[in-house]
Amino acid sequence: MLYELEENLRHKKAPPEEVETERKAKAYPILKYLETYMLDVHKQYTAG
């Protein structure tokens, strides 16, 4: 999904403002989910 977003923005030659807006709206939530997922997995496989 992230690669597709970036590819679409490059393809339509989006201005920097649009790139930033789209990243905040679409990429940021995905990255936050991945961060949470990785932290949960890390907790499962580390001693503690």
ChimeraX commands (.cxc) that place a marker at each C-alpha (Angstrom):
marker #1 position 0.00,0.00,0.00 radius 0.5
marker #1 position 2.78,2.43,0.82 radius 0.5
marker #1 position 4.62,1.74,-2.42 radius 0.5
marker #1 position 1.40,2.14,-4.37 radius 0.5
marker #1 position 0.70,5.49,-2.71 radius 0.5
marker #1 position 4.17,6.80,-3.53 radius 0.5
marker #1 position 4.02,5.47,-7.09 radius 0.5
marker #1 position 0.66,7.13,-7.71 radius 0.5
marker #1 position 1.92,10.45,-6.36 radius 0.5
marker #1 position 5.03,10.29,-8.57 radius 0.5
marker #1 position 2.99,9.25,-11.59 radius 0.5
marker #1 position 0.70,12.26,-11.35 radius 0.5
marker #1 position 3.62,14.54,-10.48 radius 0.5
marker #1 position 1.92,15.71,-7.30 radius 0.5
marker #1 position 3.27,18.92,-5.76 radius 0.5
marker #1 position 5.08,18.61,-2.41 radius 0.5
marker #1 position 2.07,19.92,-0.49 radius 0.5
marker #1 position -0.15,17.17,-1.89 radius 0.5
marker #1 position 2.49,14.52,-1.21 radius 0.5
marker #1 position 2.68,15.62,2.42 radius 0.5
marker #1 position -1.11,15.68,2.80 radius 0.5
marker #1 position -1.52,12.24,1.25 radius 0.5
marker #1 position 1.25,10.76,3.37 radius 0.5
marker #1 position -0.28,12.12,6.55 radius 0.5
marker #1 position -3.73,10.89,5.60 radius 0.5
marker #1 position -2.83,7.45,4.21 radius 0.5
marker #1 position 0.71,6.40,5.07 radius 0.5
marker #1 position 0.93,7.56,8.68 radius 0.5
marker #1 position -1.92,5.33,9.96 radius 0.5
marker #1 position -0.37,2.30,8.24 radius 0.5
marker #1 position 3.03,3.02,9.76 radius 0.5
marker #1 position 1.50,3.47,13.22 radius 0.5
marker #1 position -0.26,0.10,12.88 radius 0.5
marker #1 position 3.02,-1.56,11.83 radius 0.5
marker #1 position 4.81,0.01,14.79 radius 0.5
marker #1 position 2.22,-1.36,17.21 radius 0.5
marker #1 position 2.31,-4.78,15.57 radius 0.5
marker #1 position 6.12,-4.98,15.69 radius 0.5
marker #1 position 6.21,-3.92,19.35 radius 0.5
marker #1 position 3.66,-6.62,20.20 radius 0.5
marker #1 position 5.65,-9.28,18.35 radius 0.5
marker #1 position 8.84,-8.10,20.02 radius 0.5
marker #1 position 7.24,-8.51,23.45 radius 0.5
marker #1 position 6.19,-12.06,22.58 radius 0.5
marker #1 position 9.70,-13.15,21.66 radius 0.5
marker #1 position 11.84,-11.37,24.21 radius 0.5
marker #1 position 12.39,-12.26,27.82 radius 0.5
marker #1 position 10.80,-9.99,30.24 radius 0.5
marker link #1:1,2 radius 0.2
marker link #1:2,3 radius 0.2
marker link #1:3,4 radius 0.2
marker link #1:4,5 radius 0.2
marker link #1:5,6 radius 0.2
marker link #1:6,7 radius 0.2
marker link #1:7,8 radius 0.2
marker link #1:8,9 radius 0.2
marker link #1:9,10 radius 0.2
marker link #1:10,11 radius 0.2
marker link #1:11,12 radius 0.2
marker link #1:12,13 radius 0.2
marker link #1:13,14 radius 0.2
marker link #1:14,15 radius 0.2
marker link #1:15,16 radius 0.2
marker link #1:16,17 radius 0.2
marker link #1:17,18 radius 0.2
marker link #1:18,19 radius 0.2
marker link #1:19,20 radius 0.2
marker link #1:20,21 radius 0.2
marker link #1:21,22 radius 0.2
marker link #1:22,23 radius 0.2
marker link #1:23,24 radius 0.2
marker link #1:24,25 radius 0.2
marker link #1:25,26 radius 0.2
marker link #1:26,27 radius 0.2
marker link #1:27,28 radius 0.2
marker link #1:28,29 radius 0.2
marker link #1:29,30 radius 0.2
marker link #1:30,31 radius 0.2
marker link #1:31,32 radius 0.2
marker link #1:32,33 radius 0.2
marker link #1:33,34 radius 0.2
marker link #1:34,35 radius 0.2
marker link #1:35,36 radius 0.2
marker link #1:36,37 radius 0.2
marker link #1:37,38 radius 0.2
marker link #1:38,39 radius 0.2
marker link #1:39,40 radius 0.2
marker link #1:40,41 radius 0.2
marker link #1:41,42 radius 0.2
marker link #1:42,43 radius 0.2
marker link #1:43,44 radius 0.2
marker link #1:44,45 radius 0.2
marker link #1:45,46 radius 0.2
marker link #1:46,47 radius 0.2
marker link #1:47,48 radius 0.2
view
